[in-house]
Amino acid sequence: MSKTKASARQKIRYRIRKKVAGNAAVPRLSVFRSNTDIYVQLIDDNNGQTLASASSKQKDISAQKAPKIEKSKMVGEAIAKKATELGLKKVVFDRGGYLYHGRVKALAEGAREAGLEF
């Protein structure tokens, strides 16, 4: 059986999602990483709503000439700022099937430094 990288990641995603769910008080911090950009959302799974989102395509982040890891850290700080504006302190981290390494780790550390708990 040949399995692609994408199908392997999909299986990991489903395994994580069985255990990780967010609600209005403690939303899920979901990460999507493409080759060029990184996207993050705060999701209330009970109502199926996205409460806030941030990405490296936002004007203030994309305008800066920085490596992708540093931009990921900026995205983490941006989502933490939006979460505190909504009155949220705690979140559940959903790495989306990616290894907790590199850009995903930088995003998480940026969010933690800006005041989110997970």
KEZA-373474 format. One record per residue (C-alpha): residue in three letters; residue number from 1; z, y, x. Coordinates in pm, 1 decimal, padded with zeros to 6 digits. Each point is the difference from the previous one (the first is absolute). Example, Ala and Ser with C-alpha at 12.3 -4.5 7.8 and 13.67 -1.06 7.14 Angstrom:
BEGIN
+------+------+----------+----------+----------+
| resn | resi |        z |        y |        x |
+------+------+----------+----------+----------+
|  ALA |    1 |  00780.0 | -00450.0 |  01230.0 |
|  SER |    2 | -00066.0 |  00344.0 |  00137.0 |
+------+------+----------+----------+----------+
END
This chain:
BEGIN
+------+------+----------+----------+----------+
| resn | resi |        z |        y |        x |
+------+------+----------+----------+----------+
|  MET |    1 |  00000.0 |  00000.0 |  00000.0 |
|  SER |    2 | -00103.3 |  00329.9 |  00151.7 |
|  LYS |    3 |  00211.5 |  00295.7 | -00097.7 |
|  THR |    4 | -00079.6 |  00357.4 |  00067.6 |
|  LYS |    5 |  00239.9 |  00262.6 |  00124.7 |
|  ALA |    6 | -00017.0 |  00172.1 | -00339.6 |
|  SER |    7 |  00087.2 | -00312.5 | -00198.7 |
|  ALA |    8 |  00289.5 | -00076.2 |  00235.7 |
|  ARG |    9 |  00133.6 |  00353.8 | -00049.8 |
|  GLN |   10 | -00040.6 | -00038.0 | -00377.2 |
|  LYS |   11 |  00217.5 | -00313.7 |  00003.5 |
|  ILE |   12 |  00265.5 |  00182.5 |  00201.0 |
|  ARG |   13 | -00017.4 |  00293.6 | -00246.2 |
|  TYR |   14 |  00061.1 | -00229.8 | -00297.7 |
|  ARG |   15 |  00293.1 | -00163.5 |  00180.2 |
|  ILE |   16 |  00156.7 |  00340.9 |  00069.5 |
|  ARG |   17 | -00060.5 |  00124.7 | -00355.8 |
|  LYS |   18 |  00188.1 | -00299.5 | -00143.6 |
|  LYS |   19 |  00314.0 |  00130.0 |  00168.6 |
|  VAL |   20 | -00054.7 |  00378.4 |  00003.6 |
|  ALA |   21 | -00009.5 |  00211.4 | -00314.6 |
|  GLY |   22 |  00082.0 |  00363.8 | -00064.7 |
|  ASN |   23 |  00142.2 |  00183.8 | -00298.3 |
|  ALA |   24 |  00047.2 |  00366.0 | -00092.1 |
|  ALA |   25 |  00327.1 |  00031.1 |  00197.3 |
|  VAL |   26 | -00114.3 | -00201.2 |  00304.5 |
|  PRO |   27 | -00381.9 |  00007.2 |  00017.8 |
|  ARG |   28 | -00219.5 | -00220.3 |  00218.3 |
|  LEU |   29 | -00150.7 |  00169.9 |  00305.3 |
|  SER |   30 | -00340.9 | -00167.1 |  00018.5 |
|  VAL |   31 | -00217.7 |  00029.3 |  00312.2 |
|  PHE |   32 | -00378.1 | -00038.3 |  00029.3 |
|  ARG |   33 | -00159.8 |  00022.4 |  00341.2 |
|  SER |   34 | -00373.8 |  00038.2 |  00049.6 |
|  ASN |   35 | -00175.8 |  00017.1 |  00336.1 |
|  THR |   36 |  00005.2 |  00379.0 |  00002.1 |
|  ASP |   37 |  00277.2 |  00110.0 | -00238.1 |
|  ILE |   38 |  00334.9 | -00104.1 | -00143.8 |
|  TYR |   39 |  00114.8 |  00047.9 | -00359.6 |
|  VAL |   40 |  00346.0 | -00032.3 | -00154.4 |
|  GLN |   41 |  00124.5 |  00008.7 | -00359.7 |
|  LEU |   42 |  00337.1 |  00003.0 | -00174.0 |
|  ILE |   43 | -00038.8 | -00240.2 | -00292.9 |
|  ASP |   44 |  00220.2 | -00067.5 | -00302.5 |
|  ASP |   45 | -00097.8 | -00360.5 | -00081.4 |
|  ASN |   46 |  00188.6 | -00011.3 | -00332.1 |
|  ASN |   47 | -00225.0 |  00268.2 | -00151.1 |
|  GLY |   48 | -00298.7 | -00060.9 |  00227.5 |
|  GLN |   49 | -00002.2 |  00361.2 |  00117.8 |
|  THR |   50 | -00064.0 |  00164.2 |  00334.4 |
|  LEU |   51 |  00272.1 |  00261.1 |  00048.1 |
|  ALA |   52 | -00135.5 |  00157.8 |  00320.2 |
|  SER |   53 | -00259.9 | -00066.1 |  00264.8 |
|  ALA |   54 | -00099.3 |  00118.9 |  00345.2 |
|  SER |   55 | -00278.8 | -00083.5 |  00241.2 |
|  SER |   56 | -00143.7 |  00093.9 |  00335.9 |
|  LYS |   57 | -00291.8 |  00160.4 | -00188.2 |
|  GLN |   58 |  00217.2 |  00288.4 | -00123.0 |
|  LYS |   59 | -00124.0 |  00331.7 |  00138.5 |
|  ASP |   60 |  00315.7 |  00085.1 |  00196.0 |
|  ILE |   61 |  00005.5 | -00342.6 |  00171.8 |
|  SER |   62 | -00373.9 | -00058.7 |  00051.0 |
|  ALA |   63 | -00040.0 |  00348.9 |  00152.9 |
|  GLN |   64 |  00218.1 | -00099.5 |  00295.8 |
|  LYS |   65 | -00156.9 | -00160.8 |  00303.8 |
|  ALA |   66 |  00241.2 | -00286.9 |  00055.9 |
|  PRO |   67 | -00020.2 | -00377.6 |  00049.7 |
|  LYS |   68 |  00019.9 | -00219.8 | -00309.4 |
|  ILE |   69 |  00358.3 | -00106.7 |  00076.1 |
|  GLU |   70 |  00121.0 |  00361.0 |  00003.7 |
|  LYS |   71 | -00190.0 |  00073.9 | -00321.4 |
|  SER |   72 |  00169.9 | -00303.6 | -00157.7 |
|  LYS |   73 |  00337.9 |  00145.4 |  00093.2 |
|  MET |   74 | -00102.2 |  00329.8 | -00163.7 |
|  VAL |   75 | -00096.9 | -00188.5 | -00317.8 |
|  GLY |   76 |  00343.9 | -00164.5 | -00001.5 |
|  GLU |   77 |  00166.1 |  00340.2 |  00028.2 |
|  ALA |   78 | -00224.4 |  00138.3 | -00278.0 |
|  ILE |   79 |  00088.6 | -00280.2 | -00244.8 |
|  ALA |   80 |  00370.3 |  00039.6 |  00081.4 |
|  LYS |   81 | -00024.7 |  00371.9 | -00077.6 |
|  LYS |   82 | -00168.0 | -00072.6 | -00334.7 |
|  ALA |   83 |  00263.3 | -00265.0 | -00079.6 |
|  THR |   84 |  00288.7 |  00238.3 |  00064.7 |
|  GLU |   85 | -00169.7 |  00258.2 | -00225.7 |
|  LEU |   86 |  00004.9 | -00266.9 | -00272.8 |
|  GLY |   87 |  00367.1 | -00066.3 |  00076.4 |
|  LEU |   88 | -00057.1 | -00342.9 |  00155.7 |
|  LYS |   89 |  00194.9 | -00117.7 |  00304.2 |
|  LYS |   90 | -00043.3 | -00378.2 | -00001.5 |
|  VAL |   91 | -00327.1 | -00193.0 | -00005.4 |
|  VAL |   92 | -00111.2 | -00359.8 |  00048.5 |
|  PHE |   93 | -00254.4 | -00036.0 |  00282.4 |
|  ASP |   94 | -00316.5 | -00199.5 | -00074.3 |
|  ARG |   95 | -00203.0 | -00043.1 |  00318.5 |
|  GLY |   96 | -00297.3 | -00130.6 | -00201.9 |
|  GLY |   97 | -00061.7 | -00311.4 |  00206.6 |
|  TYR |   98 | -00030.3 |  00191.0 |  00326.6 |
|  LEU |   99 |  00218.3 | -00078.2 |  00299.3 |
|  TYR |  100 |  00295.6 |  00235.2 |  00043.2 |
|  HIS |  101 | -00151.9 |  00138.4 |  00317.5 |
|  GLY |  102 | -00203.3 |  00298.1 |  00115.2 |
|  ARG |  103 | -00107.3 |  00236.1 | -00277.2 |
|  VAL |  104 |  00206.5 | -00171.0 | -00272.9 |
|  LYS |  105 |  00312.5 |  00018.5 |  00216.5 |
|  ALA |  106 | -00070.5 |  00365.7 |  00088.5 |
|  LEU |  107 | -00034.0 |  00086.0 | -00370.0 |
|  ALA |  108 |  00331.4 | -00172.0 | -00080.4 |
|  GLU |  109 |  00180.0 |  00173.3 |  00286.3 |
|  GLY |  110 | -00140.4 |  00339.1 | -00105.1 |
|  ALA |  111 |  00125.1 | -00054.5 | -00354.9 |
|  ARG |  112 |  00343.2 | -00108.3 |  00123.7 |
|  GLU |  113 |  00034.2 |  00300.8 |  00230.4 |
|  ALA |  114 | -00088.6 |  00231.9 | -00288.5 |
|  GLY |  115 |  00284.1 | -00142.9 | -00210.6 |
|  LEU |  116 | -00119.9 | -00306.8 | -00192.9 |
|  GLU |  117 |  00218.0 | -00312.0 | -00001.9 |
|  PHE |  118 | -00142.6 | -00353.3 | -00001.6 |
+------+------+----------+----------+----------+
END
